[in-house]
Amino acid sequence: MLYLVVSTPHPSKPEDVKGVRAKWWAWAEDLKSEGKALCYFARVGRGAVVIFDVTSNDELHELLTEWLNMVPVTFDTYPLVSREQALQSLK
């Protein structure tokens, strides 16, 4: 199951969360090496975008909870379909 997740951090001074943000990048890289994140990017200013590839809503929930335990954010979450799935639905 693919999900695009866009985060918007809660307002705080950037220097107050600098160490936590470094921890987040290591966490995201671990998820990518495990195949749970296809890619991740920083947003201009603050925030991040991740495309997760997970087996269930429960797994996504666990990952978002881990994220929230590192950085207080709000999420916009979008379920995605692969190109192949989109083409198959057109048949």
N, C-alpha and C positions, 0 to 999 in steps of 0.2 A: 504494500500500500504506500503510495507516494503522497507526501504532504509538503506544501510550501508553507514555511512558518516565518513570519516577519515580526521582529521584536521592536518594541519601543520602550526604552528604559525610563524608569521613574526619574524625575529631575533630581540631580545632585551635582556637586562639583566634579568635573572629570577626574581631578587628582584624588578625590576621595575613593574612587572605585578602580583606580589604575591597576592595582595588584589583582583584584578580582577579575578584571577584564583579561589579564594575561592568563589566569587560570581557565577562563572560558575558552580561549583559543586552543589550549592544550586539550581540553575536554572535547572540543569540536574535531580536532585532528584525530583523537582516539576513535571517535564515532565514525569518521571517514575511513580509517584503516580497518574498522570492523565491518564496513559496508552498511552501516545504519544511517549514515549521512552521505548523500551523493556529492554535495558541494555545499560550501558556506562562504558568505561574503559579509564584509562590514558595510554598513550603510554610511553614506556621507553624513558627517556629524557624529551621531551615535546610533547604536542599534545594530542588528545583524539580520541576515536572511539565510535560512537553511532549507535544503530540500532533503527531507528524511525519507528513507526507504525502510519501513517497519512492517512487521507481520500482523499487527493488530492495533486497535485504538488504545488498548491497555499499555502496549509498549510505547506508543507515542506519549501517552499520559505520564508514564514513568520518566521519559526523557525530558519532557517539559517541566516536570517537577524538579528534576536535577538542575535544569537551567535556572529555574526560579530560586533554588536554594543558593545559587552562586550570585545571580544578578537579579534584582527586582525589576521586572519588566511586565508589559502587557503584550499579548500575542494576537496577531491576526493569522488564522490558520485556514489554508485552502487545500482541500483534497484535489489530487491531480490524477490524470490517467496518462498512460504511456501513449506514444504515437501509434503503436500497434493496436492498443485497445480502442483508441479513438477511430482509427480506420475500420476496425472490425465492427464497431457500432454503426457505421455508415452502410454496411452491407445489408 
